Amino acid sequence: MNTVRIASLISLGFVIVPCLLYFTGAIGLDVVKWSALAGTIGWFIATPVWMSRRLPVDATEVEI
């Protein structure tokens, strides 16, 4: 797994985990807002890097 993919998964965790912790009453709303903001920014920076890669084209699958 790429470093960028790991970074995007961690960023996604910064969005999901605090929301679940807030739902259980473990953390406050301000912590959720800031961590979700940081996770969202990290996600939008890291994810396009690995999702916009070019895939190799197999000549047998191309129809002209």
PDBQT receptor file of N, H, CA, C and O in Angstrom, charges set to zero:
ATOM      1  N   MET A   1       0.838  -1.186   0.000  1.00  0.00    +0.000 N 
ATOM      2  CA  MET A   1       0.000   0.000   0.000  1.00  0.00    +0.000 C 
ATOM      3  C   MET A   1       0.880   1.245   0.000  1.00  0.00    +0.000 C 
ATOM      4  O   MET A   1       1.871   1.329   0.726  1.00  0.00    +0.000 OA
ATOM      5  N   ASN A   2       0.501   2.185  -0.814  1.00  0.00    +0.000 N 
ATOM      6  H   ASN A   2      -0.304   2.116  -1.404  1.00  0.00    +0.000 HD
ATOM      7  CA  ASN A   2       1.232   3.445  -0.925  1.00  0.00    +0.000 C 
ATOM      8  C   ASN A   2       1.155   4.266   0.352  1.00  0.00    +0.000 C 
ATOM      9  O   ASN A   2       0.249   4.088   1.167  1.00  0.00    +0.000 OA
ATOM     10  N   THR A   3       2.103   5.153   0.512  1.00  0.00    +0.000 N 
ATOM     11  H   THR A   3       2.839   5.297  -0.149  1.00  0.00    +0.000 HD
ATOM     12  CA  THR A   3       2.068   6.088   1.628  1.00  0.00    +0.000 C 
ATOM     13  C   THR A   3       0.879   7.035   1.495  1.00  0.00    +0.000 C 
ATOM     14  O   THR A   3       0.265   7.413   2.493  1.00  0.00    +0.000 OA
ATOM     15  N   VAL A   4       0.561   7.413   0.270  1.00  0.00    +0.000 N 
ATOM     16  H   VAL A   4       1.060   7.106  -0.541  1.00  0.00    +0.000 HD
ATOM     17  CA  VAL A   4      -0.558   8.334   0.044  1.00  0.00    +0.000 C 
ATOM     18  C   VAL A   4      -1.889   7.651   0.363  1.00  0.00    +0.000 C 
ATOM     19  O   VAL A   4      -2.798   8.288   0.895  1.00  0.00    +0.000 OA
ATOM     20  N   ARG A   5      -2.009   6.370   0.046  1.00  0.00    +0.000 N 
ATOM     21  H   ARG A   5      -1.270   5.852  -0.386  1.00  0.00    +0.000 HD
ATOM     22  CA  ARG A   5      -3.234   5.650   0.388  1.00  0.00    +0.000 C 
ATOM     23  C   ARG A   5      -3.403   5.538   1.895  1.00  0.00    +0.000 C 
ATOM     24  O   ARG A   5      -4.511   5.675   2.413  1.00  0.00    +0.000 OA
ATOM     25  N   ILE A   6      -2.322   5.294   2.584  1.00  0.00    +0.000 N 
ATOM     26  H   ILE A   6      -1.422   5.183   2.163  1.00  0.00    +0.000 HD
ATOM     27  CA  ILE A   6      -2.387   5.225   4.054  1.00  0.00    +0.000 C 
ATOM     28  C   ILE A   6      -2.781   6.577   4.624  1.00  0.00    +0.000 C 
ATOM     29  O   ILE A   6      -3.578   6.653   5.558  1.00  0.00    +0.000 OA
ATOM     30  N   ALA A   7      -2.221   7.650   4.060  1.00  0.00    +0.000 N 
ATOM     31  H   ALA A   7      -1.573   7.589   3.301  1.00  0.00    +0.000 HD
ATOM     32  CA  ALA A   7      -2.574   8.994   4.518  1.00  0.00    +0.000 C 
ATOM     33  C   ALA A   7      -4.053   9.295   4.281  1.00  0.00    +0.000 C 
ATOM     34  O   ALA A   7      -4.692   9.942   5.112  1.00  0.00    +0.000 OA
ATOM     35  N   SER A   8      -4.604   8.833   3.154  1.00  0.00    +0.000 N 
ATOM     36  H   SER A   8      -4.085   8.308   2.479  1.00  0.00    +0.000 HD
ATOM     37  CA  SER A   8      -6.019   9.090   2.912  1.00  0.00    +0.000 C 
ATOM     38  C   SER A   8      -6.898   8.260   3.849  1.00  0.00    +0.000 C 
ATOM     39  O   SER A   8      -7.960   8.723   4.265  1.00  0.00    +0.000 OA
ATOM     40  N   LEU A   9      -6.476   7.055   4.183  1.00  0.00    +0.000 N 
ATOM     41  H   LEU A   9      -5.613   6.679   3.845  1.00  0.00    +0.000 HD
ATOM     42  CA  LEU A   9      -7.231   6.256   5.151  1.00  0.00    +0.000 C 
ATOM     43  C   LEU A   9      -7.184   6.869   6.548  1.00  0.00    +0.000 C 
ATOM     44  O   LEU A   9      -8.186   6.872   7.263  1.00  0.00    +0.000 OA
ATOM     45  N   ILE A  10      -6.034   7.382   6.929  1.00  0.00    +0.000 N 
ATOM     46  H   ILE A  10      -5.220   7.381   6.349  1.00  0.00    +0.000 HD
ATOM     47  CA  ILE A  10      -5.922   8.053   8.230  1.00  0.00    +0.000 C 
ATOM     48  C   ILE A  10      -6.796   9.300   8.252  1.00  0.00    +0.000 C 
ATOM     49  O   ILE A  10      -7.456   9.586   9.251  1.00  0.00    +0.000 OA
ATOM     50  N   SER A  11      -6.798  10.037   7.150  1.00  0.00    +0.000 N 
ATOM     51  H   SER A  11      -6.262   9.805   6.338  1.00  0.00    +0.000 HD
ATOM     52  CA  SER A  11      -7.647  11.226   7.068  1.00  0.00    +0.000 C 
ATOM     53  C   SER A  11      -9.118  10.862   7.171  1.00  0.00    +0.000 C 
ATOM     54  O   SER A  11      -9.895  11.566   7.816  1.00  0.00    +0.000 OA
ATOM     55  N   LEU A  12      -9.496   9.775   6.541  1.00  0.00    +0.000 N 
ATOM     56  H   LEU A  12      -8.865   9.203   6.016  1.00  0.00    +0.000 HD
ATOM     57  CA  LEU A  12     -10.876   9.311   6.647  1.00  0.00    +0.000 C 
ATOM     58  C   LEU A  12     -11.208   8.915   8.085  1.00  0.00    +0.000 C 
ATOM     59  O   LEU A  12     -12.325   9.130   8.554  1.00  0.00    +0.000 OA
ATOM     60  N   GLY A  13     -10.238   8.341   8.772  1.00  0.00    +0.000 N 
ATOM     61  H   GLY A  13      -9.330   8.167   8.391  1.00  0.00    +0.000 HD
ATOM     62  CA  GLY A  13     -10.419   8.012  10.186  1.00  0.00    +0.000 C 
ATOM     63  C   GLY A  13     -10.618   9.249  11.046  1.00  0.00    +0.000 C 
ATOM     64  O   GLY A  13     -11.367   9.222  12.023  1.00  0.00    +0.000 OA
ATOM     65  N   PHE A  14      -9.931  10.354  10.670  1.00  0.00    +0.000 N 
ATOM     66  H   PHE A  14      -9.323  10.376   9.877  1.00  0.00    +0.000 HD
ATOM     67  CA  PHE A  14     -10.105  11.604  11.403  1.00  0.00    +0.000 C 
ATOM     68  C   PHE A  14     -11.504  12.179  11.222  1.00  0.00    +0.000 C 
ATOM     69  O   PHE A  14     -11.927  13.033  12.002  1.00  0.00    +0.000 OA
ATOM     70  N   VAL A  15     -12.217  11.727  10.218  1.00  0.00    +0.000 N 
ATOM     71  H   VAL A  15     -11.874  11.034   9.584  1.00  0.00    +0.000 HD
ATOM     72  CA  VAL A  15     -13.590  12.175  10.015  1.00  0.00    +0.000 C 
ATOM     73  C   VAL A  15     -14.569  11.244  10.725  1.00  0.00    +0.000 C 
ATOM     74  O   VAL A  15     -15.506  11.710  11.373  1.00  0.00    +0.000 OA
ATOM     75  N   ILE A  16     -14.363   9.949  10.609  1.00  0.00    +0.000 N 
ATOM     76  H   ILE A  16     -13.601   9.571  10.083  1.00  0.00    +0.000 HD
ATOM     77  CA  ILE A  16     -15.344   8.980  11.101  1.00  0.00    +0.000 C 
ATOM     78  C   ILE A  16     -15.246   8.734  12.602  1.00  0.00    +0.000 C 
ATOM     79  O   ILE A  16     -16.260   8.760  13.299  1.00  0.00    +0.000 OA
ATOM     80  N   VAL A  17     -14.053   8.500  13.102  1.00  0.00    +0.000 N 
ATOM     81  H   VAL A  17     -13.228   8.479  12.536  1.00  0.00    +0.000 HD
ATOM     82  CA  VAL A  17     -13.877   8.107  14.515  1.00  0.00    +0.000 C 
ATOM     83  C   VAL A  17     -14.367   9.179  15.490  1.00  0.00    +0.000 C 
ATOM     84  O   VAL A  17     -15.087   8.841  16.430  1.00  0.00    +0.000 OA
ATOM     85  N   PRO A  18     -14.011  10.459  15.312  1.00  0.00    +0.000 N 
ATOM     86  CA  PRO A  18     -14.536  11.457  16.251  1.00  0.00    +0.000 C 
ATOM     87  C   PRO A  18     -16.054  11.569  16.247  1.00  0.00    +0.000 C 
ATOM     88  O   PRO A  18     -16.658  11.850  17.282  1.00  0.00    +0.000 OA
ATOM     89  N   CYS A  19     -16.674  11.351  15.094  1.00  0.00    +0.000 N 
ATOM     90  H   CYS A  19     -16.183  11.122  14.253  1.00  0.00    +0.000 HD
ATOM     91  CA  CYS A  19     -18.137  11.380  15.045  1.00  0.00    +0.000 C 
ATOM     92  C   CYS A  19     -18.723  10.256  15.894  1.00  0.00    +0.000 C 
ATOM     93  O   CYS A  19     -19.701  10.454  16.615  1.00  0.00    +0.000 OA
ATOM     94  N   LEU A  20     -18.121   9.088  15.802  1.00  0.00    +0.000 N 
ATOM     95  H   LEU A  20     -17.326   8.928  15.216  1.00  0.00    +0.000 HD
ATOM     96  CA  LEU A  20     -18.588   7.967  16.621  1.00  0.00    +0.000 C 
ATOM     97  C   LEU A  20     -18.339   8.215  18.107  1.00  0.00    +0.000 C 
ATOM     98  O   LEU A  20     -19.170   7.869  18.946  1.00  0.00    +0.000 OA
ATOM     99  N   LEU A  21     -17.196   8.814  18.427  1.00  0.00    +0.000 N 
ATOM    100  H   LEU A  21     -16.521   9.095  17.745  1.00  0.00    +0.000 HD
ATOM    101  CA  LEU A  21     -16.902   9.126  19.829  1.00  0.00    +0.000 C 
ATOM    102  C   LEU A  21     -17.858  10.178  20.379  1.00  0.00    +0.000 C 
ATOM    103  O   LEU A  21     -18.248  10.119  21.545  1.00  0.00    +0.000 OA
ATOM    104  N   TYR A  22     -18.233  11.137  19.540  1.00  0.00    +0.000 N 
ATOM    105  H   TYR A  22     -17.916  11.185  18.593  1.00  0.00    +0.000 HD
ATOM    106  CA  TYR A  22     -19.206  12.137  19.965  1.00  0.00    +0.000 C 
ATOM    107  C   TYR A  22     -20.567  11.491  20.192  1.00  0.00    +0.000 C 
ATOM    108  O   TYR A  22     -21.277  11.845  21.133  1.00  0.00    +0.000 OA
ATOM    109  N   PHE A  23     -20.925  10.560  19.344  1.00  0.00    +0.000 N 
ATOM    110  H   PHE A  23     -20.348  10.273  18.579  1.00  0.00    +0.000 HD
ATOM    111  CA  PHE A  23     -22.201   9.855  19.479  1.00  0.00    +0.000 C 
ATOM    112  C   PHE A  23     -22.281   9.108  20.803  1.00  0.00    +0.000 C 
ATOM    113  O   PHE A  23     -23.347   9.030  21.413  1.00  0.00    +0.000 OA
ATOM    114  N   THR A  24     -21.145   8.554  21.250  1.00  0.00    +0.000 N 
ATOM    115  H   THR A  24     -20.278   8.617  20.755  1.00  0.00    +0.000 HD
ATOM    116  CA  THR A  24     -21.118   7.842  22.531  1.00  0.00    +0.000 C 
ATOM    117  C   THR A  24     -20.943   8.789  23.715  1.00  0.00    +0.000 C 
ATOM    118  O   THR A  24     -21.065   8.364  24.864  1.00  0.00    +0.000 OA
ATOM    119  N   GLY A  25     -20.659  10.060  23.453  1.00  0.00    +0.000 N 
ATOM    120  H   GLY A  25     -20.560  10.405  22.520  1.00  0.00    +0.000 HD
ATOM    121  CA  GLY A  25     -20.500  11.023  24.531  1.00  0.00    +0.000 C 
ATOM    122  C   GLY A  25     -19.087  11.103  25.083  1.00  0.00    +0.000 C 
ATOM    123  O   GLY A  25     -18.875  11.664  26.158  1.00  0.00    +0.000 OA
ATOM    124  N   ALA A  26     -18.116  10.550  24.365  1.00  0.00    +0.000 N 
ATOM    125  H   ALA A  26     -18.287  10.093  23.492  1.00  0.00    +0.000 HD
ATOM    126  CA  ALA A  26     -16.743  10.517  24.862  1.00  0.00    +0.000 C 
ATOM    127  C   ALA A  26     -15.991  11.828  24.636  1.00  0.00    +0.000 C 
ATOM    128  O   ALA A  26     -15.089  12.151  25.409  1.00  0.00    +0.000 OA
ATOM    129  N   ILE A  27     -16.337  12.588  23.599  1.00  0.00    +0.000 N 
ATOM    130  H   ILE A  27     -17.070  12.325  22.971  1.00  0.00    +0.000 HD
ATOM    131  CA  ILE A  27     -15.650  13.845  23.311  1.00  0.00    +0.000 C 
ATOM    132  C   ILE A  27     -16.676  14.931  23.010  1.00  0.00    +0.000 C 
ATOM    133  O   ILE A  27     -17.853  14.656  22.778  1.00  0.00    +0.000 OA
ATOM    134  N   GLY A  28     -16.195  16.175  23.020  1.00  0.00    +0.000 N 
ATOM    135  H   GLY A  28     -15.239  16.399  23.209  1.00  0.00    +0.000 HD
ATOM    136  CA  GLY A  28     -17.075  17.311  22.786  1.00  0.00    +0.000 C 
ATOM    137  C   GLY A  28     -17.212  17.662  21.311  1.00  0.00    +0.000 C 
ATOM    138  O   GLY A  28     -16.478  17.155  20.462  1.00  0.00    +0.000 OA
ATOM    139  N   LEU A  29     -18.155  18.529  21.031  1.00  0.00    +0.000 N 
ATOM    140  H   LEU A  29     -18.751  18.940  21.721  1.00  0.00    +0.000 HD
ATOM    141  CA  LEU A  29     -18.471  18.909  19.660  1.00  0.00    +0.000 C 
ATOM    142  C   LEU A  29     -17.339  19.690  18.996  1.00  0.00    +0.000 C 
ATOM    143  O   LEU A  29     -17.094  19.520  17.802  1.00  0.00    +0.000 OA
ATOM    144  N   ASP A  30     -16.646  20.544  19.754  1.00  0.00    +0.000 N 
ATOM    145  H   ASP A  30     -16.845  20.682  20.724  1.00  0.00    +0.000 HD
ATOM    146  CA  ASP A  30     -15.552  21.320  19.166  1.00  0.00    +0.000 C 
ATOM    147  C   ASP A  30     -14.428  20.418  18.664  1.00  0.00    +0.000 C 
ATOM    148  O   ASP A  30     -13.848  20.681  17.611  1.00  0.00    +0.000 OA
ATOM    149  N   VAL A  31     -14.120  19.372  19.397  1.00  0.00    +0.000 N 
ATOM    150  H   VAL A  31     -14.591  19.158  20.253  1.00  0.00    +0.000 HD
ATOM    151  CA  VAL A  31     -13.083  18.426  18.974  1.00  0.00    +0.000 C 
ATOM    152  C   VAL A  31     -13.503  17.725  17.688  1.00  0.00    +0.000 C 
ATOM    153  O   VAL A  31     -12.684  17.505  16.797  1.00  0.00    +0.000 OA
ATOM    154  N   VAL A  32     -14.774  17.378  17.598  1.00  0.00    +0.000 N 
ATOM    155  H   VAL A  32     -15.440  17.557  18.322  1.00  0.00    +0.000 HD
ATOM    156  CA  VAL A  32     -15.293  16.715  16.393  1.00  0.00    +0.000 C 
ATOM    157  C   VAL A  32     -15.191  17.651  15.194  1.00  0.00    +0.000 C 
ATOM    158  O   VAL A  32     -14.790  17.227  14.110  1.00  0.00    +0.000 OA
ATOM    159  N   LYS A  33     -15.543  18.897  15.377  1.00  0.00    +0.000 N 
ATOM    160  H   LYS A  33     -15.869  19.241  16.258  1.00  0.00    +0.000 HD
ATOM    161  CA  LYS A  33     -15.508  19.851  14.270  1.00  0.00    +0.000 C 
ATOM    162  C   LYS A  33     -14.093  20.036  13.738  1.00  0.00    +0.000 C 
ATOM    163  O   LYS A  33     -13.880  20.012  12.526  1.00  0.00    +0.000 OA
ATOM    164  N   TRP A  34     -13.127  20.219  14.627  1.00  0.00    +0.000 N 
ATOM    165  H   TRP A  34     -13.300  20.238  15.612  1.00  0.00    +0.000 HD
ATOM    166  CA  TRP A  34     -11.749  20.451  14.195  1.00  0.00    +0.000 C 
ATOM    167  C   TRP A  34     -11.122  19.213  13.584  1.00  0.00    +0.000 C 
ATOM    168  O   TRP A  34     -10.402  19.311  12.590  1.00  0.00    +0.000 OA
ATOM    169  N   SER A  35     -11.382  18.059  14.158  1.00  0.00    +0.000 N 
ATOM    170  H   SER A  35     -11.967  17.979  14.965  1.00  0.00    +0.000 HD
ATOM    171  CA  SER A  35     -10.797  16.844  13.590  1.00  0.00    +0.000 C 
ATOM    172  C   SER A  35     -11.450  16.493  12.254  1.00  0.00    +0.000 C 
ATOM    173  O   SER A  35     -10.775  16.010  11.345  1.00  0.00    +0.000 OA
ATOM    174  N   ALA A  36     -12.745  16.729  12.131  1.00  0.00    +0.000 N 
ATOM    175  H   ALA A  36     -13.293  17.121  12.870  1.00  0.00    +0.000 HD
ATOM    176  CA  ALA A  36     -13.410  16.488  10.853  1.00  0.00    +0.000 C 
ATOM    177  C   ALA A  36     -12.911  17.452   9.781  1.00  0.00    +0.000 C 
ATOM    178  O   ALA A  36     -12.772  17.069   8.620  1.00  0.00    +0.000 OA
ATOM    179  N   LEU A  37     -12.646  18.681  10.156  1.00  0.00    +0.000 N 
ATOM    180  H   LEU A  37     -12.759  18.993  11.099  1.00  0.00    +0.000 HD
ATOM    181  CA  LEU A  37     -12.086  19.640   9.206  1.00  0.00    +0.000 C 
ATOM    182  C   LEU A  37     -10.695  19.211   8.757  1.00  0.00    +0.000 C 
ATOM    183  O   LEU A  37     -10.389  19.246   7.565  1.00  0.00    +0.000 OA
ATOM    184  N   ALA A  38      -9.854  18.808   9.703  1.00  0.00    +0.000 N 
ATOM    185  H   ALA A  38     -10.104  18.780  10.671  1.00  0.00    +0.000 HD
ATOM    186  CA  ALA A  38      -8.506  18.353   9.359  1.00  0.00    +0.000 C 
ATOM    187  C   ALA A  38      -8.555  17.090   8.503  1.00  0.00    +0.000 C 
ATOM    188  O   ALA A  38      -7.792  16.957   7.546  1.00  0.00    +0.000 OA
ATOM    189  N   GLY A  39      -9.445  16.169   8.843  1.00  0.00    +0.000 N 
ATOM    190  H   GLY A  39     -10.065  16.277   9.620  1.00  0.00    +0.000 HD
ATOM    191  CA  GLY A  39      -9.580  14.951   8.058  1.00  0.00    +0.000 C 
ATOM    192  C   GLY A  39     -10.085  15.211   6.656  1.00  0.00    +0.000 C 
ATOM    193  O   GLY A  39      -9.638  14.571   5.703  1.00  0.00    +0.000 OA
ATOM    194  N   THR A  40     -11.011  16.140   6.520  1.00  0.00    +0.000 N 
ATOM    195  H   THR A  40     -11.375  16.659   7.294  1.00  0.00    +0.000 HD
ATOM    196  CA  THR A  40     -11.550  16.474   5.203  1.00  0.00    +0.000 C 
ATOM    197  C   THR A  40     -10.478  17.104   4.327  1.00  0.00    +0.000 C 
ATOM    198  O   THR A  40     -10.357  16.762   3.151  1.00  0.00    +0.000 OA
ATOM    199  N   ILE A  41      -9.708  18.012   4.886  1.00  0.00    +0.000 N 
ATOM    200  H   ILE A  41      -9.807  18.290   5.842  1.00  0.00    +0.000 HD
ATOM    201  CA  ILE A  41      -8.628  18.642   4.124  1.00  0.00    +0.000 C 
ATOM    202  C   ILE A  41      -7.595  17.597   3.716  1.00  0.00    +0.000 C 
ATOM    203  O   ILE A  41      -7.151  17.576   2.569  1.00  0.00    +0.000 OA
ATOM    204  N   GLY A  42      -7.215  16.734   4.649  1.00  0.00    +0.000 N 
ATOM    205  H   GLY A  42      -7.576  16.751   5.581  1.00  0.00    +0.000 HD
ATOM    206  CA  GLY A  42      -6.256  15.677   4.332  1.00  0.00    +0.000 C 
ATOM    207  C   GLY A  42      -6.778  14.720   3.278  1.00  0.00    +0.000 C 
ATOM    208  O   GLY A  42      -6.031  14.285   2.402  1.00  0.00    +0.000 OA
ATOM    209  N   TRP A  43      -8.066  14.388   3.361  1.00  0.00    +0.000 N 
ATOM    210  H   TRP A  43      -8.673  14.742   4.073  1.00  0.00    +0.000 HD
ATOM    211  CA  TRP A  43      -8.675  13.477   2.393  1.00  0.00    +0.000 C 
ATOM    212  C   TRP A  43      -8.652  14.081   0.988  1.00  0.00    +0.000 C 
ATOM    213  O   TRP A  43      -8.294  13.402   0.025  1.00  0.00    +0.000 OA
ATOM    214  N   PHE A  44      -9.031  15.348   0.870  1.00  0.00    +0.000 N 
ATOM    215  H   PHE A  44      -9.322  15.899   1.652  1.00  0.00    +0.000 HD
ATOM    216  CA  PHE A  44      -9.065  15.974  -0.446  1.00  0.00    +0.000 C 
ATOM    217  C   PHE A  44      -7.681  16.260  -1.012  1.00  0.00    +0.000 C 
ATOM    218  O   PHE A  44      -7.546  16.479  -2.215  1.00  0.00    +0.000 OA
ATOM    219  N   ILE A  45      -6.664  16.262  -0.180  1.00  0.00    +0.000 N 
ATOM    220  H   ILE A  45      -6.774  16.084   0.798  1.00  0.00    +0.000 HD
ATOM    221  CA  ILE A  45      -5.294  16.406  -0.674  1.00  0.00    +0.000 C 
ATOM    222  C   ILE A  45      -4.724  15.050  -1.074  1.00  0.00    +0.000 C 
ATOM    223  O   ILE A  45      -4.110  14.934  -2.134  1.00  0.00    +0.000 OA
ATOM    224  N   ALA A  46      -4.912  14.033  -0.255  1.00  0.00    +0.000 N 
ATOM    225  H   ALA A  46      -5.411  14.128   0.607  1.00  0.00    +0.000 HD
ATOM    226  CA  ALA A  46      -4.259  12.745  -0.473  1.00  0.00    +0.000 C 
ATOM    227  C   ALA A  46      -4.969  11.855  -1.489  1.00  0.00    +0.000 C 
ATOM    228  O   ALA A  46      -4.304  11.185  -2.280  1.00  0.00    +0.000 OA
ATOM    229  N   THR A  47      -6.266  11.832  -1.488  1.00  0.00    +0.000 N 
ATOM    230  H   THR A  47      -6.806  12.376  -0.845  1.00  0.00    +0.000 HD
ATOM    231  CA  THR A  47      -6.993  10.869  -2.313  1.00  0.00    +0.000 C 
ATOM    232  C   THR A  47      -6.856  11.102  -3.823  1.00  0.00    +0.000 C 
ATOM    233  O   THR A  47      -6.660  10.127  -4.548  1.00  0.00    +0.000 OA
ATOM    234  N   PRO A  48      -6.945  12.310  -4.328  1.00  0.00    +0.000 N 
ATOM    235  CA  PRO A  48      -6.779  12.475  -5.782  1.00  0.00    +0.000 C 
ATOM    236  C   PRO A  48      -5.401  12.058  -6.293  1.00  0.00    +0.000 C 
ATOM    237  O   PRO A  48      -5.246  11.734  -7.470  1.00  0.00    +0.000 OA
ATOM    238  N   VAL A  49      -4.406  12.066  -5.416  1.00  0.00    +0.000 N 
ATOM    239  H   VAL A  49      -4.532  12.330  -4.460  1.00  0.00    +0.000 HD
ATOM    240  CA  VAL A  49      -3.059  11.685  -5.848  1.00  0.00    +0.000 C 
ATOM    241  C   VAL A  49      -3.026  10.227  -6.287  1.00  0.00    +0.000 C 
ATOM    242  O   VAL A  49      -2.439   9.912  -7.322  1.00  0.00    +0.000 OA
ATOM    243  N   TRP A  50      -3.637   9.342  -5.530  1.00  0.00    +0.000 N 
ATOM    244  H   TRP A  50      -4.114   9.598  -4.689  1.00  0.00    +0.000 HD
ATOM    245  CA  TRP A  50      -3.576   7.926  -5.901  1.00  0.00    +0.000 C 
ATOM    246  C   TRP A  50      -4.771   7.474  -6.739  1.00  0.00    +0.000 C 
ATOM    247  O   TRP A  50      -4.689   6.439  -7.400  1.00  0.00    +0.000 OA
ATOM    248  N   MET A  51      -5.867   8.212  -6.731  1.00  0.00    +0.000 N 
ATOM    249  H   MET A  51      -5.933   9.053  -6.194  1.00  0.00    +0.000 HD
ATOM    250  CA  MET A  51      -7.014   7.786  -7.537  1.00  0.00    +0.000 C 
ATOM    251  C   MET A  51      -6.918   8.232  -8.994  1.00  0.00    +0.000 C 
ATOM    252  O   MET A  51      -7.595   7.660  -9.849  1.00  0.00    +0.000 OA
ATOM    253  N   SER A  52      -6.113   9.217  -9.293  1.00  0.00    +0.000 N 
ATOM    254  H   SER A  52      -5.564   9.681  -8.598  1.00  0.00    +0.000 HD
ATOM    255  CA  SER A  52      -6.022   9.701 -10.669  1.00  0.00    +0.000 C 
ATOM    256  C   SER A  52      -4.843   9.074 -11.408  1.00  0.00    +0.000 C 
ATOM    257  O   SER A  52      -4.365   9.634 -12.395  1.00  0.00    +0.000 OA
ATOM    258  N   ARG A  53      -4.378   7.941 -10.951  1.00  0.00    +0.000 N 
ATOM    259  H   ARG A  53      -4.766   7.486 -10.149  1.00  0.00    +0.000 HD
ATOM    260  CA  ARG A  53      -3.268   7.273 -11.619  1.00  0.00    +0.000 C 
ATOM    261  C   ARG A  53      -3.749   6.675 -12.937  1.00  0.00    +0.000 C 
ATOM    262  O   ARG A  53      -4.926   6.348 -13.085  1.00  0.00    +0.000 OA
ATOM    263  N   ARG A  54      -2.846   6.536 -13.875  1.00  0.00    +0.000 N 
ATOM    264  H   ARG A  54      -1.889   6.801 -13.754  1.00  0.00    +0.000 HD
ATOM    265  CA  ARG A  54      -3.182   5.932 -15.165  1.00  0.00    +0.000 C 
ATOM    266  C   ARG A  54      -3.032   4.420 -15.052  1.00  0.00    +0.000 C 
ATOM    267  O   ARG A  54      -2.023   3.915 -14.561  1.00  0.00    +0.000 OA
ATOM    268  N   LEU A  55      -4.040   3.719 -15.510  1.00  0.00    +0.000 N 
ATOM    269  H   LEU A  55      -4.860   4.130 -15.910  1.00  0.00    +0.000 HD
ATOM    270  CA  LEU A  55      -4.002   2.273 -15.515  1.00  0.00    +0.000 C 
ATOM    271  C   LEU A  55      -3.475   1.776 -16.854  1.00  0.00    +0.000 C 
ATOM    272  O   LEU A  55      -3.759   2.365 -17.897  1.00  0.00    +0.000 OA
ATOM    273  N   PRO A  56      -2.710   0.696 -16.823  1.00  0.00    +0.000 N 
ATOM    274  CA  PRO A  56      -2.218   0.172 -18.101  1.00  0.00    +0.000 C 
ATOM    275  C   PRO A  56      -3.376  -0.414 -18.921  1.00  0.00    +0.000 C 
ATOM    276  O   PRO A  56      -4.291  -1.036 -18.382  1.00  0.00    +0.000 OA
ATOM    277  N   VAL A  57      -3.307  -0.199 -20.212  1.00  0.00    +0.000 N 
ATOM    278  H   VAL A  57      -2.563   0.307 -20.650  1.00  0.00    +0.000 HD
ATOM    279  CA  VAL A  57      -4.347  -0.691 -21.109  1.00  0.00    +0.000 C 
ATOM    280  C   VAL A  57      -3.892  -2.026 -21.687  1.00  0.00    +0.000 C 
ATOM    281  O   VAL A  57      -2.793  -2.135 -22.231  1.00  0.00    +0.000 OA
ATOM    282  N   ASP A  58      -4.731  -3.022 -21.569  1.00  0.00    +0.000 N 
ATOM    283  H   ASP A  58      -5.624  -2.934 -21.128  1.00  0.00    +0.000 HD
ATOM    284  CA  ASP A  58      -4.439  -4.328 -22.135  1.00  0.00    +0.000 C 
ATOM    285  C   ASP A  58      -4.921  -4.343 -23.579  1.00  0.00    +0.000 C 
ATOM    286  O   ASP A  58      -6.091  -4.069 -23.845  1.00  0.00    +0.000 OA
ATOM    287  N   ALA A  59      -4.033  -4.658 -24.505  1.00  0.00    +0.000 N 
ATOM    288  H   ALA A  59      -3.082  -4.881 -24.289  1.00  0.00    +0.000 HD
ATOM    289  CA  ALA A  59      -4.356  -4.592 -25.923  1.00  0.00    +0.000 C 
ATOM    290  C   ALA A  59      -5.473  -5.569 -26.311  1.00  0.00    +0.000 C 
ATOM    291  O   ALA A  59      -6.192  -5.317 -27.278  1.00  0.00    +0.000 OA
ATOM    292  N   THR A  60      -5.630  -6.651 -25.593  1.00  0.00    +0.000 N 
ATOM    293  H   THR A  60      -5.046  -6.855 -24.807  1.00  0.00    +0.000 HD
ATOM    294  CA  THR A  60      -6.670  -7.616 -25.939  1.00  0.00    +0.000 C 
ATOM    295  C   THR A  60      -8.051  -7.134 -25.518  1.00  0.00    +0.000 C 
ATOM    296  O   THR A  60      -9.052  -7.649 -26.016  1.00  0.00    +0.000 OA
ATOM    297  N   GLU A  61      -8.135  -6.156 -24.612  1.00  0.00    +0.000 N 
ATOM    298  H   GLU A  61      -7.322  -5.738 -24.208  1.00  0.00    +0.000 HD
ATOM    299  CA  GLU A  61      -9.415  -5.657 -24.131  1.00  0.00    +0.000 C 
ATOM    300  C   GLU A  61      -9.885  -4.406 -24.847  1.00  0.00    +0.000 C 
ATOM    301  O   GLU A  61     -11.003  -3.946 -24.613  1.00  0.00    +0.000 OA
ATOM    302  N   VAL A  62      -9.048  -3.842 -25.724  1.00  0.00    +0.000 N 
ATOM    303  H   VAL A  62      -8.140  -4.216 -25.915  1.00  0.00    +0.000 HD
ATOM    304  CA  VAL A  62      -9.388  -2.623 -26.438  1.00  0.00    +0.000 C 
ATOM    305  C   VAL A  62     -10.073  -3.006 -27.742  1.00  0.00    +0.000 C 
ATOM    306  O   VAL A  62      -9.560  -3.817 -28.514  1.00  0.00    +0.000 OA
ATOM    307  N   GLU A  63     -11.239  -2.411 -27.976  1.00  0.00    +0.000 N 
ATOM    308  H   GLU A  63     -11.656  -1.752 -27.350  1.00  0.00    +0.000 HD
ATOM    309  CA  GLU A  63     -11.986  -2.693 -29.201  1.00  0.00    +0.000 C 
ATOM    310  C   GLU A  63     -12.000  -1.450 -30.076  1.00  0.00    +0.000 C 
ATOM    311  O   GLU A  63     -12.393  -0.370 -29.635  1.00  0.00    +0.000 OA
ATOM    312  N   ILE A  64     -11.569  -1.614 -31.313  1.00  0.00    +0.000 N 
ATOM    313  H   ILE A  64     -11.249  -2.491 -31.671  1.00  0.00    +0.000 HD
ATOM    314  CA  ILE A  64     -11.498  -0.474 -32.226  1.00  0.00    +0.000 C 
ATOM    315  C   ILE A  64     -12.554  -0.601 -33.296  1.00  0.00    +0.000 C 
ATOM    316  O   ILE A  64     -12.659   0.264 -34.166  1.00  0.00    +0.000 OA
TER     317      ILE A  64
